[in-house]
Amino acid sequence: MPKPTPQPLVLKETEQHELEVLVRKRTTPQQIALRAKIVLLAHQELNNFTIAQQLNLTREMVRLWRNRWVALQSIPLDEKSVASRLEDAPRSGTPAKISPEAYCQIMAIACQPPEKVGRPITQWTDRELADEAVKQQIVDTISPRQIGRFLKRSRS
């Protein structure tokens, strides 16, 4: 009984070059570099079993990334870069409870001195900001911890 042959994967010169750069680059996340190696080895016409053995992976993982790359090859590189083709697919999850508008309004309050909104303090705390966001009816409820996450995210 013949073995199933994997989907053929042919890289353009620019794709191959960008994948090689990703593999060599020190700042590339290891997950992305590993996926780039899978695609490069698949381009060399190696089968999934051989690639899996060389990289110490499962055949299913090799098959997944080979098939995903082939599926995305019809999209031009200027629309979807090589690195973005190797990223995780979006996952489902609960929708955000705080809208982007509410987030912006809370951050705007945080940028004002507390005295400007009538708070008898000199510096915002997470608790005070949460209370003020509820008082101004920006959100129904919000925890001080969530405010702290907003502020921490905005620092970077």
DRENTOR-974812 format. One record per residue (C-alpha): x, y, z. Coordinates in Angstrom, 2 decimals. Layout:
<recs>
{{X, Y, Z}}
...
</recs>
This chain:
<recs>
{{0.00, 0.00, 0.00}}
{{1.56, 3.33, -1.03}}
{{2.20, 5.98, 1.60}}
{{0.26, 9.23, 1.26}}
{{2.41, 11.95, -0.21}}
{{2.42, 15.35, 1.50}}
{{1.27, 18.47, -0.27}}
{{4.06, 19.87, -2.42}}
{{5.45, 23.11, -1.10}}
{{7.38, 25.40, -3.43}}
{{8.80, 28.65, -2.08}}
{{9.49, 31.81, -4.02}}
{{13.01, 33.15, -3.64}}
{{11.87, 36.04, -1.42}}
{{9.86, 33.70, 0.83}}
{{12.81, 31.36, 1.22}}
{{15.14, 34.25, 2.03}}
{{12.76, 35.68, 4.66}}
{{12.28, 32.26, 6.26}}
{{16.04, 31.74, 6.46}}
{{16.42, 35.18, 8.05}}
{{13.75, 34.29, 10.64}}
{{15.56, 31.04, 11.49}}
{{18.93, 32.79, 11.94}}
{{17.70, 35.91, 13.70}}
{{18.36, 35.83, 17.46}}
{{15.23, 37.80, 18.33}}
{{12.82, 35.51, 16.50}}
{{10.54, 33.67, 18.93}}
{{11.50, 29.99, 18.99}}
{{8.01, 28.91, 18.00}}
{{8.17, 31.01, 14.82}}
{{11.72, 29.82, 14.04}}
{{10.66, 26.19, 14.39}}
{{7.72, 26.69, 12.04}}
{{10.04, 28.41, 9.55}}
{{12.36, 25.37, 9.70}}
{{9.40, 23.08, 8.95}}
{{8.49, 25.10, 5.87}}
{{12.11, 25.25, 4.66}}
{{12.54, 21.49, 5.03}}
{{9.20, 20.89, 3.29}}
{{10.48, 23.04, 0.42}}
{{13.40, 20.60, 0.11}}
{{10.81, 17.94, -0.76}}
{{11.25, 16.03, 2.50}}
{{8.20, 14.13, 3.70}}
{{6.46, 14.91, 6.97}}
{{7.90, 11.87, 8.74}}
{{11.49, 12.85, 7.91}}
{{10.94, 16.46, 8.95}}
{{9.32, 15.33, 12.20}}
{{12.30, 13.08, 12.96}}
{{14.86, 15.78, 12.16}}
{{13.15, 18.41, 14.34}}
{{11.91, 15.99, 17.01}}
{{8.25, 16.87, 16.38}}
{{5.06, 14.99, 15.66}}
{{3.99, 14.35, 12.09}}
{{0.70, 16.09, 12.88}}
{{2.51, 19.32, 13.72}}
{{4.59, 19.14, 10.55}}
{{1.48, 18.39, 8.49}}
{{-0.40, 21.30, 10.10}}
{{2.29, 23.88, 9.25}}
{{2.92, 22.50, 5.77}}
{{-0.81, 22.65, 4.98}}
{{-1.23, 26.07, 6.55}}
{{1.67, 27.47, 4.54}}
{{0.32, 26.01, 1.30}}
{{-3.13, 27.44, 2.05}}
{{-1.68, 30.94, 2.59}}
{{0.69, 30.94, -0.40}}
{{-1.89, 32.45, -2.74}}
{{-1.96, 35.63, -0.61}}
{{0.67, 38.18, -1.76}}
{{3.52, 38.93, 0.66}}
{{2.59, 42.61, 0.86}}
{{-0.80, 41.58, 2.31}}
{{0.44, 38.88, 4.71}}
{{4.12, 38.75, 5.60}}
{{6.13, 35.58, 6.02}}
{{6.33, 36.03, 9.79}}
{{2.58, 36.59, 10.12}}
{{1.92, 33.37, 8.20}}
{{3.75, 31.48, 10.94}}
{{1.84, 33.02, 13.86}}
{{-0.86, 31.23, 15.81}}
{{-4.35, 31.34, 14.37}}
{{-6.80, 33.56, 16.25}}
{{-8.57, 31.77, 19.06}}
{{-12.08, 32.18, 20.22}}
{{-12.75, 33.53, 23.65}}
{{-15.09, 35.70, 25.58}}
{{-15.58, 39.14, 24.08}}
{{-14.03, 42.09, 25.84}}
{{-16.22, 43.56, 28.55}}
{{-14.59, 46.98, 28.38}}
{{-14.99, 48.71, 25.03}}
{{-12.05, 50.53, 23.43}}
{{-13.93, 53.82, 23.94}}
{{-14.33, 53.13, 27.66}}
{{-10.65, 52.22, 27.88}}
{{-9.71, 55.54, 26.25}}
{{-12.00, 57.47, 28.61}}
{{-10.50, 55.76, 31.66}}
{{-6.99, 56.51, 30.41}}
{{-7.99, 60.14, 29.84}}
{{-9.14, 60.38, 33.46}}
{{-5.84, 58.84, 34.59}}
{{-3.94, 61.56, 32.73}}
{{-5.77, 64.35, 34.59}}
{{-4.94, 65.45, 38.11}}
{{-7.47, 64.00, 40.59}}
{{-8.35, 67.49, 41.84}}
{{-9.76, 68.34, 38.41}}
{{-12.62, 65.83, 38.88}}
{{-13.17, 66.72, 42.53}}
{{-11.15, 64.00, 44.24}}
{{-9.36, 65.15, 47.42}}
{{-6.17, 63.27, 46.57}}
{{-2.94, 64.20, 44.84}}
{{-2.30, 60.99, 42.92}}
{{-4.56, 58.37, 41.34}}
{{-4.71, 54.88, 42.79}}
{{-6.25, 51.92, 41.01}}
{{-9.17, 51.97, 43.47}}
{{-9.81, 55.71, 42.99}}
{{-9.72, 55.39, 39.19}}
{{-12.13, 52.44, 39.27}}
{{-14.52, 54.40, 41.50}}
{{-14.30, 57.44, 39.24}}
{{-14.96, 55.39, 36.08}}
{{-18.13, 53.99, 37.69}}
{{-19.12, 57.42, 39.03}}
{{-18.81, 58.97, 35.54}}
{{-20.83, 56.02, 34.16}}
{{-18.10, 54.99, 31.76}}
{{-18.57, 51.39, 32.90}}
{{-21.05, 49.68, 35.21}}
{{-18.33, 47.95, 37.20}}
{{-14.58, 47.58, 36.94}}
{{-12.08, 46.18, 39.40}}
{{-9.05, 48.09, 40.62}}
{{-6.96, 45.19, 39.33}}
{{-8.29, 45.70, 35.80}}
{{-7.43, 49.40, 36.05}}
{{-3.94, 48.37, 37.15}}
{{-3.62, 46.15, 34.06}}
{{-4.71, 49.05, 31.83}}
{{-2.11, 51.32, 33.37}}
{{0.62, 48.70, 33.19}}
{{-0.15, 48.01, 29.51}}
{{-0.04, 51.73, 28.69}}
{{3.45, 52.13, 30.15}}
{{5.11, 50.07, 27.41}}
</recs>
